[in-house]
């Protein structure tokens, strides 16, 4: 069995297919029925993410809106249409990238995400990054930029500037962008977004960032036979899952 529950072991997954299957299991077994925060009480659907699970480019937005909550897919409203248009202008489409949000459930009334909600979802996002293994993560707006940079600096100062950051156990090239929704209210911002998007193809041709060294997993100390048998008889969950 692939060690989905133990992201430190992602390097043991040799194929893209295995990583895709692991991503599906996280959704089916954990995210789909998640009750980590009160947002599960008001959501229609968990919006886990969509696109190419082996993409070099990943987009991370803020949170699902009404249309996303209804359909269970990210960026399918007006902001999503602008995102599609900008992708098309650089020769890409949705099927070439993976799109997710910092929150997997819609906040009531589209209010801002709360810190406790962001923290509850953080593990899902970090495991998505580790399994998809993107070269570039384009953060859309303030919330995802601040979360993935681990810094309160706003998007106005950072947009269009790439930097290497370690997200969970994976190092990526982080590229902050204005959220497409902002351009819906400020048309002049479309040109700023267009100029920042134009740099993405060049970023994708750069070598992937050097990854942190994998943590060494120590060999377990040998146990007396009687003790080992007692553990198995007690129904040790790790043994039953076949992770080791």
C-alpha positions in Angstrom: 0.0 0.0 0.0 1.2 3.5 -0.8 2.0 5.5 2.4 -0.6 8.3 1.9 -0.9 9.1 5.5 2.8 9.6 5.9 3.9 12.4 3.5 7.5 12.2 4.6 7.6 9.0 2.5 6.4 10.5 -0.8 9.8 9.9 -2.4 9.1 6.2 -2.2 6.4 6.6 -4.8 8.2 5.9 -8.0 5.5 6.6 -10.6 3.1 9.3 -11.5 0.2 6.8 -11.5 0.9 5.8 -7.9 0.9 9.5 -6.9 -2.4 10.1 -8.7 -4.0 7.1 -6.9 -2.7 8.4 -3.6 -4.2 11.8 -4.3 -7.6 10.2 -5.1 -7.5 8.2 -1.9 -6.8 11.4 0.2 -10.0 12.9 -1.4 -12.2 9.7 -1.1 -11.0 8.6 2.4 -10.4 11.9 4.1 -11.3 15.2 2.4 -14.7 14.3 1.0 -16.3 13.8 4.4 -14.0 16.1 6.3 -15.3 17.6 9.6 -12.1 19.3 10.8 -13.7 22.7 11.0 -17.3 24.1 11.2 -17.4 24.8 7.4 -18.6 21.2 6.9 -21.9 22.3 8.4 -22.7 24.8 5.6 -20.9 23.4 2.5 -22.7 21.6 -0.4 -19.5 19.9 -1.7 -15.9 19.7 -0.8 -13.9 21.4 -3.5 -10.7 19.3 -3.4 -9.1 20.5 -6.6 -9.0 19.5 -10.3 -6.7 19.2 -13.3 -3.5 17.2 -14.1 -2.3 15.4 -11.0 1.2 15.3 -12.5 1.3 19.0 -13.6 4.4 21.2 -13.5 2.2 24.2 -12.8 -0.2 24.4 -9.8 -2.5 27.3 -9.0 -3.6 27.9 -5.4 -6.5 30.3 -4.7 -8.4 31.4 -1.6 -11.6 29.4 -1.2 -14.6 28.1 -3.2 -17.4 30.5 -4.1 -21.1 29.7 -4.6 -20.7 28.1 -8.0 -17.7 26.1 -6.9 -19.5 24.8 -3.9 -22.5 23.8 -6.0 -20.4 21.9 -8.6 -17.5 20.7 -6.4 -14.9 22.1 -8.8 -12.5 25.1 -8.4 -12.6 28.3 -10.4 -15.8 27.6 -12.4 -17.4 31.1 -11.9 -16.5 34.4 -13.6 -13.0 34.4 -12.0 -12.5 30.9 -13.5 -13.4 32.1 -17.0 -10.8 34.9 -16.7 -8.2 32.3 -15.5 -9.0 30.1 -18.5 -8.6 33.1 -20.9 -5.2 34.0 -19.4 -4.0 30.4 -19.6 -5.1 30.2 -23.2 -3.0 33.3 -24.0 0.2 31.5 -22.9 -0.7 28.3 -24.7 -2.1 26.3 -21.7 -5.5 25.0 -20.7 -7.0 23.6 -17.5 -6.0 20.1 -18.4 -2.3 21.1 -18.3 -2.4 22.5 -14.7 -3.8 21.6 -11.3 -6.0 24.1 -9.5 -6.8 24.1 -5.8 -7.6 26.5 -2.9 -6.3 27.1 0.6 -9.8 26.1 1.8 -11.7 23.1 0.4 -15.1 24.3 1.7 -16.9 27.6 1.0 -17.0 30.1 3.8 -20.6 31.3 4.3 -21.4 34.4 2.3 -17.9 34.2 0.7 -16.4 35.8 3.8 -12.6 35.7 4.3 -11.1 32.5 5.5 -10.4 32.4 9.2 -7.0 31.3 10.6 -8.4 28.2 12.2 -10.0 27.1 8.9 -6.8 27.7 7.0 -4.9 25.6 9.5 -7.5 22.8 9.4 -7.0 22.6 5.6 -3.3 23.1 5.5 -2.4 19.4 5.6 -4.5 18.7 2.6 -2.8 21.4 0.5 0.7 20.3 1.6 0.0 16.7 0.6 -1.4 17.8 -2.7 1.8 19.7 -3.4 3.9 16.7 -2.4 2.0 14.3 -4.5 1.6 16.5 -7.6 5.2 17.6 -7.4 4.8 20.9 -9.4 7.8 23.0 -10.4 5.9 26.2 -10.1 3.0 27.1 -7.7 1.2 30.3 -8.7 -0.6 31.7 -5.7 -3.7 33.7 -6.5 -4.3 36.6 -4.1 -3.3 37.4 -0.5 -4.5 34.4 1.4 -2.6 31.7 -0.5 0.4 33.9 -0.9 0.7 34.6 2.8 0.1 31.0 3.7 2.6 29.4 1.4 5.3 32.1 2.0 4.8 32.0 5.7 5.0 35.7 5.7 2.4 38.6 6.0 3.7 40.6 3.0 0.8 41.5 0.7 0.3 40.6 -2.9 0.8 44.2 -4.1 4.5 44.1 -3.2 5.0 40.5 -4.4 3.1 39.8 -7.6 5.2 38.7 -10.5 8.3 37.9 -8.5 9.3 34.2 -8.3 11.1 32.7 -5.4 11.9 29.3 -4.1 10.0 28.2 -1.0 9.6 24.9 0.8 5.9 23.8 1.2 5.7 20.9 3.6 8.4 18.5 2.4 8.7 19.9 -1.1 10.6 22.9 -2.5 8.8 24.8 -5.4 9.2 28.0 -7.3 6.5 30.2 -5.8 5.0 32.8 -8.1 2.4 35.2 -6.5 -0.3 36.6 -8.7 -3.3 38.8 -8.2 -6.5 36.9 -7.8 -8.6 36.9 -11.1 -11.6 38.0 -9.0 -9.8 41.3 -8.2 -9.6 42.0 -12.0 -13.4 41.6 -12.3 -13.8 44.7 -10.1 -10.8 46.6 -11.4 -10.5 46.1 -15.1 -7.1 47.8 -15.3 -5.7 44.9 -13.3 -6.3 42.5 -16.2 -3.2 43.9 -17.9 -1.1 43.4 -14.8 -2.3 39.8 -14.6 -1.6 39.3 -18.3 1.9 40.6 -17.9 2.6 38.4 -14.9 1.1 35.3 -16.7 3.4 36.0 -19.6 6.4 35.0 -17.5 5.0 31.6 -16.6 6.2 29.7 -19.7 9.8 30.8 -19.0 9.5 29.8 -15.3 8.3 26.4 -16.4 11.4 25.8 -18.5 13.8 26.4 -15.6 15.1 23.3 -13.8 13.0 22.1 -10.9 14.3 23.4 -7.5 16.6 21.2 -5.5 14.6 19.2 -3.1 15.3 18.8 0.7 17.1 15.7 1.6 14.7 12.9 2.5 14.6 12.1 6.1 16.2 8.8 7.0 13.8 6.3 8.6 15.6 4.4 11.3 15.4 0.6 11.3 13.2 -0.5 14.2 14.9 -2.3 17.1 14.3 -6.1 16.9 11.8 -7.3 19.4 11.5 -10.6 21.2 9.2 -13.0 19.4 6.7 -13.0 22.2 6.3 -9.2 22.2 6.0 -9.1 18.4 3.3 -11.7 18.4 1.4 -9.8 21.1 1.4 -6.6 19.0 0.0 -8.4 15.9 -2.6 -10.2 18.0 -3.7 -6.8 19.5 -4.5 -5.6 15.9 -1.8 -3.0 15.4 -3.2 -0.6 12.8 0.1 0.2 11.1 0.7 -3.5 10.6 -2.8 -4.0 9.2 -2.3 -1.1 6.8 0.8 -2.6 5.4 2.8 0.6 5.3 6.1 -0.9 6.3 
